[in-house]
Amino acid sequence: MIARKSALIVATHILNAIFGYVTLFFISKFMSPWEYGIVGFAFGFVALFQVFGNLGFESAHVKRISEGKDLGTCIGTFFTIRMGLMGFMTIIVMGAIFFWRFGLGYGFESPTHETAIYIMLVYCILSIFTNSIISTFKARKEIAKVEFPLFFEVLARTTATIFVALLGYGALALVSTYLVGWGALALSALYLFRGYPIKKPNKEYFKDYSEFAFPLIIVIACSTIITNIDKVLIQLFWSSSDVGYYFAALRLMIFVNMFTIAIGILLFPTFSLLHINNNIDAIRKLIFRSERYLSMIVFPLVFMVVALAEPTVRILLSGWMPAVSILQILTFFVLLAALEQPYQSQFLGMNQPKLARNRVIIMVFVNIILNILLIPKNIQMFGMNLAGMGARGAAIATVISYSIGLVYSRVMAWKLTAISGNPRILMHALAAAVMAVILHWLNIIAPIIRWYHLIGVIFIGVGIYFSILFLLNEFSKKDFDFFFDTLNIKKMLNYIKNEIKEK
């Protein structure tokens, strides 16, 4: 069932990725990198403080429900906590805006930047409320209920974005499309949430949530910093156009990253249940299998992006060519995140948040230092000349920090459950590298001009990759049957139908 639920996540994320690419196409064709950079900066600025709207309580909510705690009391407690955090986050962000304007001495590049932040703040605050509902679905592994609202959000935002781009309404209207998306998300999530019990929160549950959440505060804070500090620093030391190229490259990675998201949503509560039953052997087997299938899927996608980055950017981003090198570097961050995901879920599921905390502390320290060294040309107040790599420097910093995080996770997983990792990953890497060389050669002798040429070459690459794995005895009929059964449309529709009807 984990495989089928994962397949549903992947299927909806494929649709979301397609909508995302359509959105990027219209933005790049009818708007400027500067305008899109404002959106990326506003998103990164506000998201940098979203830790204050979470503080680890979302993970605590998933953990406690998956352990069988009373559902109604859990929901009531979590909603009460989230309401307080929404107000706390608003105060923090307003203080950060004041500091940017008067404390740093830089000010905002334009008044539009500051207004965009206010709009994005409203979106993020409202999202905290709806994500409380989505988190309840995640805890119960009701994946159809998780994915449908997210799909409707993307659909609504895509439609609004196309409308804004075609009519040339500008950056503020583009930021406001996030509010349109939230409206669709909220309506669908509330509809699916009907009938769920909401009981009065109590002191015991609040203490229980806090005991699990507080050790994760550092994890959430550091993860938030790693995810968003790059866009803020690029804006601070460069310009919105550079942020636009970087943000566009990140958005292009949505398709590759969806497999990591799919596995991560399901592994945490599954590991939690296995840990409660003290089933260590099943935990080892789950890690081994999830790591193998993640690797088998993500490796070819990553190497395909590297080989086809130039035609991909030229076709999907209407020639925003500075994004090519950024995309080629960032794609390896997605690979590293995918390989690490089973271990991260294992740590949390086995009540070892300190391991997740230590990993992310190391990563954020490395990430911040490298961002400061690689992004700016100089820091005038200290008289320091630096690398001046801009967005490419931010991409390099991200990849290096995630590499160090993966090494740490592997070492700790070995100490915790004697898991040494799956050696078959090396065959996946070899097959993906050979495929990438062939695709690069094909693009040289027969340049990719149209989007359907790009799709055709992608299918050729997939065929080459799995043929190599078959010759290496790494892709068997058993694996084919597994994927075929997982993607069985009839079984998938029955699963969706049964879950949506369930109260």
Buried (B, 14 or more C-beta within 10 A) or exposed (E): EBBBBBBBBBBBBEBBBBBBBBBBBBBBEBBBBBBBBBBBBBBBBBBBBBBBBBBBBBBBBBBBBBBEBBBBBBBBBBBBBBEEBBEBBBEBBBEBBEEBEEEEEEEBBEEBBBBBBBBBBBBBBBBBBBBBBBBBBBBBBBBBBBBBBBBBBBBBBBBBBBBBBEEEBBBBBBBBBBBBBBBBBBBBBEEBBEEBEBBEBEEEBBEBBBEBBBBBBBBBBBBBBBBBBBBBBBBBBBBBBBBBBBBBBBBBBBBBBBBBBBBBBBBBBBBBBBBBEEBBEBBBEBBBBBBBBBBBBBBBBBBBBBBBBBBBBBBBBBEBEBBBBBBBBBBBBBBBBBBBBBBBBBBBBBBBBBBBBBBBBBBBEBBBEBBBBBBBBEEEEEEEEBBEBBBBBBBBBBBBBBBBBBBBBBEBBEEBBEBEBBEBBEBBBBBBBBBBEBBBEBBEEEEBEEBEBBEEBBEBBBEBBBEBBBEEEBBEEEBEEBBEEBBBEEEBEEBBEEBEEEE
